[in-house]
Amino acid sequence: MIYADNAATTKLDDDALNAMLPFLRDQYGNASQPYSFSRSAKKALKEARETIASCISANPEQILFTSCGTESDNWVIKELALSHSASWRVAVSEIEHHAILNPCKQLEGLGYKVDYLGVDDKGIVDCAEIIKLETAPNLVSIMFANNEIGSIEPIKDLCRVAHKRESLFHSDAVQAIGHLKIDVQDLDVDFLSASAHKFNGPKGVGFLYAKNPNLLSPFICGGAQEYGLRAGTENIASIVGMSVALKKNCEEIEKNKCHLQDLEHALLHELYNAGLNFVRNGAENHIPGNISLSFKDFEGEALLHRLDLMGISVSTGSACDSKNIQVSHVLKAIGLDKEYTKGTIRITFGKGNTIDEAMAIADALKKIHDV
């Protein structure tokens, strides 16, 4: 079996798993308790927060643990708005993940104003999109890198323009964290979301970076966990696994990038040489290993299932939208030709994939294309 859908989820790193095991079996104390049995959990929680903060140049108290990137996104989009009047305005790009778009729809249903920023044919948001808004938004949210086509947004420039309009700035960095070098101080973002299972950590845990956590209202009310902003007993094992996986990936970013670029080049070289009728979607500056391909007069679902029968796992787009077979909102936004849109698949390599696997995927696509 060849797994090439790493944008959907990644294999749990062995070091992360080994770090988690003690807190699943023996050191299972509640970090909120004062007795000695809970000290190891309390210490692990503190160290994990420090490790994650150091990976993105943040301060530990700016890291808030959540259950996933979707929760982190919802916290910023909905709670900031709901803690203000309906005059609060949000601006997001047209190609955001549904973890952003659907909360925005909820806000619109409650009378809040949401502005949707257009993108070019590569999926890039121009700073002019923020500048030309007649009314300055209170919050601008633009993803760091698109999950479907891999394009990396000019976050630092977009954030600077948003701040000039006195807007807060959030970035859904779920696809970017652990794969790109991210320095929140240099970017100057106010909020940034992440999810562990996208960088070889466990599922069901993520974090939210908040430059000023005092701007946030509590997302879950109860105990005093996460500085009183997100109640609930901490998932120590998963938080530890997340910190180990993130640190390891950040230390190996350049090595992994080169490896993934080699896989990309091998796959695309074979497809181009075979003369297949397809287009590559996204910008030149994209997440390493993220390859969105649209084949003329094909059905993406049919390609996915044919590849699956050949032991190859890819996707047609976002895993969170896999039951919806209509044309992706991302492909619509970039204006992809209708002859190609329905024949789109997403191949996303991970650090565990090999050149032989990339060649096998290319061979499989050539066979399907020639039938």
C-alpha positions in Angstrom: 0.0 0.0 0.0 1.2 3.5 -0.9 -0.1 6.3 1.3 0.1 9.7 -0.4 -2.5 11.7 1.5 -0.4 13.4 4.1 -2.3 16.6 4.0 -5.2 14.7 5.5 -3.2 13.1 8.2 0.3 11.8 8.9 1.8 8.7 10.4 2.5 9.1 14.2 6.2 9.5 14.7 7.9 6.7 16.7 9.6 9.1 19.1 6.3 10.9 19.7 4.6 7.5 20.4 7.3 6.5 22.9 7.1 9.8 24.7 3.4 9.4 25.0 3.3 5.8 26.5 4.3 6.6 30.1 1.5 9.1 30.4 -1.0 6.6 29.0 -0.1 3.8 31.4 1.9 4.7 34.5 2.2 8.5 34.9 -1.5 9.1 34.5 -2.0 11.8 37.2 -4.2 14.8 36.7 -1.9 17.8 36.2 -4.2 20.1 38.1 -3.8 18.1 41.4 -1.3 19.2 44.0 0.0 15.9 45.2 3.3 14.3 44.2 1.8 11.7 41.9 0.7 14.5 39.5 4.1 16.2 39.4 5.3 14.3 36.3 2.1 15.3 34.4 2.4 18.9 35.5 6.1 19.0 34.6 5.4 17.4 31.2 2.7 19.9 30.4 5.0 22.8 31.3 7.9 21.4 29.2 5.6 20.6 26.2 4.3 24.2 26.2 7.8 25.5 26.3 9.0 23.2 23.5 6.1 24.2 21.2 6.6 27.9 22.0 10.3 27.7 21.1 9.5 26.0 17.8 7.6 29.1 16.6 9.5 31.8 18.6 6.6 32.4 21.0 6.4 32.7 24.8 5.0 29.6 26.7 2.0 31.6 28.1 1.0 32.4 24.5 0.4 28.7 23.7 -3.1 27.4 24.4 -3.8 23.7 24.0 -6.9 22.6 22.1 -8.3 19.4 20.7 -7.5 20.2 17.0 -6.9 23.0 14.4 -10.7 23.2 13.8 -11.3 24.1 17.5 -8.5 26.6 17.4 -10.0 28.2 14.3 -13.5 28.3 15.8 -12.2 29.8 19.0 -10.8 32.8 17.2 -13.5 33.3 14.5 -16.6 32.8 16.7 -15.6 33.7 20.2 -14.0 37.0 19.3 -17.1 38.0 17.4 -19.6 36.7 19.9 -17.9 38.7 22.7 -18.5 41.9 20.7 -21.6 43.4 19.1 -22.9 42.4 15.6 -21.0 45.4 14.3 -17.8 43.2 14.5 -16.6 42.4 11.0 -14.5 39.5 9.8 -12.5 39.2 6.5 -11.4 35.8 5.2 -10.1 34.5 1.9 -12.4 32.6 -0.5 -10.2 29.5 -0.2 -10.1 29.0 3.5 -10.7 25.6 5.1 -14.2 24.9 6.1 -13.1 25.2 9.8 -13.0 28.9 9.0 -15.7 29.2 6.3 -18.5 27.4 8.2 -18.0 29.4 11.5 -18.2 32.6 9.3 -21.5 31.3 7.8 -22.8 30.9 11.4 -21.8 34.5 12.2 -23.5 35.8 9.1 -26.7 34.0 10.3 -26.4 36.0 13.5 -26.1 39.3 11.7 -22.4 39.7 11.6 -20.7 41.0 8.4 -18.1 38.8 6.7 -16.0 40.0 3.7 -14.6 37.3 1.4 -11.2 38.2 -0.2 -10.5 37.0 -3.7 -7.4 35.1 -4.9 -5.5 35.0 -8.1 -5.3 31.9 -10.4 -2.5 30.5 -8.1 -4.6 30.9 -4.9 -2.7 33.9 -3.6 -4.4 36.7 -1.7 -3.1 40.2 -2.7 -2.7 42.8 0.0 -4.9 45.1 -2.1 -7.8 42.9 -1.2 -7.6 44.1 2.4 -6.8 47.7 1.4 -9.8 48.1 -0.8 -12.4 47.0 1.8 -14.6 50.0 2.4 -14.9 49.2 6.1 -11.9 47.9 8.0 -12.6 44.5 9.5 -12.0 43.8 13.1 -10.3 40.5 12.3 -8.6 39.2 9.1 -8.1 35.5 8.8 -6.0 34.0 6.0 -4.6 30.5 6.0 -0.8 30.1 5.9 -0.9 27.5 3.1 -3.9 26.0 1.3 -4.7 22.4 2.1 -5.9 21.6 -1.5 -3.4 23.2 -3.8 -0.5 23.9 -1.4 -0.1 27.6 -2.2 1.7 29.6 0.6 0.3 33.0 1.3 2.4 36.2 1.9 1.3 36.2 5.6 3.8 38.8 6.8 2.7 41.3 4.2 -1.0 40.6 4.7 -0.6 40.9 8.5 1.2 44.2 8.1 -1.6 45.6 5.9 -4.3 44.3 8.3 -2.6 46.0 11.2 -2.4 49.3 9.3 -6.1 49.1 9.2 -6.1 48.3 12.9 -7.4 44.8 12.3 -6.4 41.7 14.3 -4.8 39.0 12.2 -5.2 35.2 12.4 -3.7 32.5 10.3 -4.9 28.9 10.0 -1.4 27.3 9.8 -2.5 23.7 10.1 -0.9 22.7 6.8 2.3 24.8 7.5 3.4 24.1 11.0 6.2 21.6 11.2 6.7 21.9 7.4 7.8 25.5 7.1 9.9 27.8 9.3 7.4 29.9 11.3 8.4 32.8 13.5 5.3 34.4 15.0 7.3 37.4 16.3 8.7 38.1 12.8 5.3 37.6 11.2 3.6 39.7 13.9 0.4 37.6 13.7 -2.1 37.9 16.6 -3.4 34.3 16.4 -2.2 31.1 14.7 -3.8 27.7 14.7 -2.1 24.2 14.5 -3.1 20.5 14.6 -0.7 17.8 15.7 -1.7 15.0 13.3 -0.6 17.1 10.4 3.1 17.0 11.5 3.3 13.3 12.7 1.8 13.9 16.1 -1.3 12.2 17.5 -4.9 13.0 16.4 -7.2 14.9 18.7 -4.8 17.6 19.9 -3.7 21.0 18.6 -2.9 24.4 19.9 -3.7 28.1 19.4 -1.0 30.8 19.5 -2.3 34.0 20.9 0.0 37.1 21.1 -2.3 38.5 23.7 -4.5 35.7 25.3 -6.4 38.4 27.2 -8.2 39.3 24.0 -9.9 35.9 24.0 -13.0 34.9 25.9 -13.1 31.4 27.4 -14.0 28.8 24.8 -14.9 26.1 27.3 -16.0 27.1 30.8 -15.3 25.0 33.8 -12.0 24.6 35.6 -8.9 26.8 35.5 -7.0 24.9 32.8 -5.2 26.9 30.0 -5.1 30.0 32.1 -8.9 29.8 32.6 -9.6 30.1 28.9 -10.1 26.4 28.0 -11.4 24.2 30.8 -11.0 20.4 30.9 -8.4 18.0 32.1 -5.4 18.2 29.8 -4.6 15.3 27.5 -1.1 15.1 28.7 0.0 12.1 26.6 -1.1 13.7 23.3 0.3 17.1 24.3 3.6 15.5 24.9 3.5 13.6 21.7 2.6 16.8 19.8 5.6 18.6 21.3 8.0 15.8 20.4 6.7 15.5 16.9 6.8 19.3 16.3 10.3 19.7 17.6 11.6 16.8 15.5 9.9 18.1 12.3 11.2 21.6 12.9 14.7 20.4 13.4 14.4 18.4 10.1 12.6 20.9 8.0 15.3 21.5 5.4 16.1 17.8 5.1 12.4 16.9 4.7 11.9 19.7 2.2 14.7 18.5 -0.1 13.3 14.9 0.1 9.8 16.0 -0.7 10.9 18.2 -3.6 12.8 15.1 -5.0 9.5 13.1 -4.8 7.6 15.9 -6.5 10.1 16.3 -9.3 10.2 12.5 -9.9 6.5 12.2 -10.2 5.9 15.3 -12.4 8.9 14.4 -14.6 7.3 11.1 -15.4 3.8 12.6 -16.0 5.1 15.4 -18.3 7.3 13.0 -20.3 4.3 10.7 -20.8 2.4 13.6 -22.4 -0.6 13.3 -20.1 -3.2 16.1 -20.4 -3.2 17.7 -17.0 -2.5 21.0 -15.2 -0.7 21.5 -11.9 -2.6 23.8 -9.6 -1.2 26.2 -7.1 1.7 28.6 -6.8 5.4 27.9 -7.3 5.8 28.8 -3.6 3.9 25.9 -2.1 4.0 23.3 0.7 6.7 20.7 -0.2 5.1 17.5 -1.4 1.6 19.0 -2.0 0.7 18.2 -5.6 -2.8 19.1 -7.0 -3.3 17.7 -10.5 -6.3 18.2 -12.7 -6.8 15.8 -15.7 -8.8 16.9 -18.6 -12.1 15.1 -19.1 -11.6 12.8 -16.1 -13.5 12.4 -12.9 -11.5 12.9 -9.7 -13.6 10.4 -7.8 -13.0 7.8 -10.5 -9.2 8.4 -10.5 -9.2 8.1 -6.7 -11.0 4.8 -6.7 -8.9 3.4 -9.6 -5.8 4.3 -7.7 -7.2 2.8 -4.5 -7.8 -0.5 -6.3 -4.1 -0.4 -7.2 -3.1 0.1 -3.6 -2.5 3.9 -3.7 -4.2 6.3 -1.4 -4.7 9.9 -2.6 -7.6 12.4 -2.3 -9.7 14.7 -4.4 -9.2 17.6 -2.0 -9.8 18.3 1.6 -10.4 15.2 3.8 -13.0 17.2 5.7 -15.0 17.6 2.5 -14.5 14.1 1.0 -18.2 13.2 1.0 -19.0 16.2 -1.2 -18.4 15.5 -4.8 -19.2 19.0 -6.2 -16.4 21.1 -7.6 -14.1 22.4 -4.8 -14.6 26.0 -3.7 -10.8 26.4 -4.0 -10.8 25.4 -7.7 -13.7 27.7 -8.4 -11.9 30.6 -6.7 -8.8 30.1 -8.8 -10.9 30.0 -12.0 -9.7 26.5 -13.1 -11.1 25.6 -16.6 -14.2 23.5 -16.3 -12.7 20.8 -18.5 -10.2 20.1 -15.8 -11.9 20.9 -12.5 -13.8 17.5 -12.0 -10.6 15.5 -12.8 -8.7 16.9 -9.8 -6.7 14.7 -7.4 -4.4 15.8 -4.6 -1.2 13.8 -4.0 0.6 14.8 -0.8 3.8 13.1 0.1 5.2 12.8 3.6 8.7 12.3 4.9 8.2 8.5 4.9 7.4 8.2 1.2 10.1 7.0 -1.3 11.2 7.7 -4.9 10.0 4.2 -5.8 6.5 5.1 -4.5 6.4 8.4 -6.5 7.4 6.4 -9.6 4.7 3.8 -8.9 2.0 6.5 -8.6 3.2 8.0 -11.9 3.0 4.6 -13.6 -0.5 4.0 -12.2 -1.7 7.4 -13.5 -0.2 6.7 -16.9 -2.0 3.3 -17.1 -5.4 4.9 -16.0 -4.9 7.7 -18.4 -4.2 5.4 -21.4 -7.3 3.1 -20.8 
